[in-house]
């Protein structure tokens, strides 16, 4: 109701997405826009963020609040969340998508690189979640959806990345139990190989080896992840919490880099 | 560099292991953060990053000895079972423990080509209780390298009927 006692139209659900300028983040943002969500978008890259925000605004007409943020800077993250809540009238869905990858074998891993990946991927997720929690509690059907990775199951040369993603899975189990009575669900999505500008920079022969190891016979697309996000983000998905859902074409149960059989 | 067979490292100890003798069997113990820190109030670097950096630094410091020991090389991580399964009151302990689980899985994968093993053991309240120490003795026995990348609860079954992380 407004101050004159008139019933107000319900606002669209609002989602805040970190890493929105990246391949998967952009795919999630575009898909949620198609479904009518208002969007708060954040990324370290201001230029990339503006491009995504402008494209979504022009093609879908939904309201977008875009603000660059450094996940290592708590104030910067809080400002981006606050801008979304202020402009869009609340917050229902947090999608923790931002992350970096910097692989090396244990003996060659620079400790500073190990720490950097933890800071961005894990501490960034914790900081963003803390910033968003008050608004999510107010939603009544809040959703926290965090992108881990198939690497959460363990990955060669990726102790830092795997640890950061395992940390997200671990804290999500705790939060799912602690926030259940607030109507907030907390889930993780663990993508396998997803075709993005970053993954396309890998050598062609490596991509082909990966493709052959994926039981469904193709690499994933950002939309594969985005559809899973949309399912979990829906207000009707309140009975699913504390889960980690691999979106990997079956590779999480087939083993990595093993050649698929020629025929079933 | 001098070597010894067995080293136990408390992840609350952030002292760099630069001068510690290298060992082929490394046991890392996580006991949880002091108090009940929350996402809002905690020093996340100290509560979350520091123990994980200690774990990585320790494994890296001992890595040559672990890999050169071939099938005798071991990494074992000990952590509270409640933090592994999800404790609503201790989100940061759960973050650290979840990270340690994925870390040791990745260590196991890297160690596989050298013949060694890496596992996680979860305790109820005390990492020194007999069920835990006997399990560590088994996992670090000479012919136990085939047991690797596993997460084992030595805590009277808190995981029974629950999905593992």
Interface residues (C-beta under 8 A of the other chain):
Chain A: X105 X106 X107 X109 X111 X114 X115 X118 X119 X122 X123 X126 X127 X129 X130 X133 X151 X152 X153 X154 X155 X156 X157 X158 X159 X160 X162 X163 X164 X165 X166 X167 X168 X169 X170 X171 X173 X174 X175 X176 X177 X178 X242 X243 X244
Chain B: X38 X39 X40 X44 X45 X48 X49 X52 X53 X56 X57 X59 X60 X63 X64 X83 X84 X85 X86 X87 X88 X89 X90 X91 X92 X93 X94 X95 X96 X97 X98 X99 X100 X101 X102 X103 X105 X106 X107 X108 X109 X110 X149 X163 X165
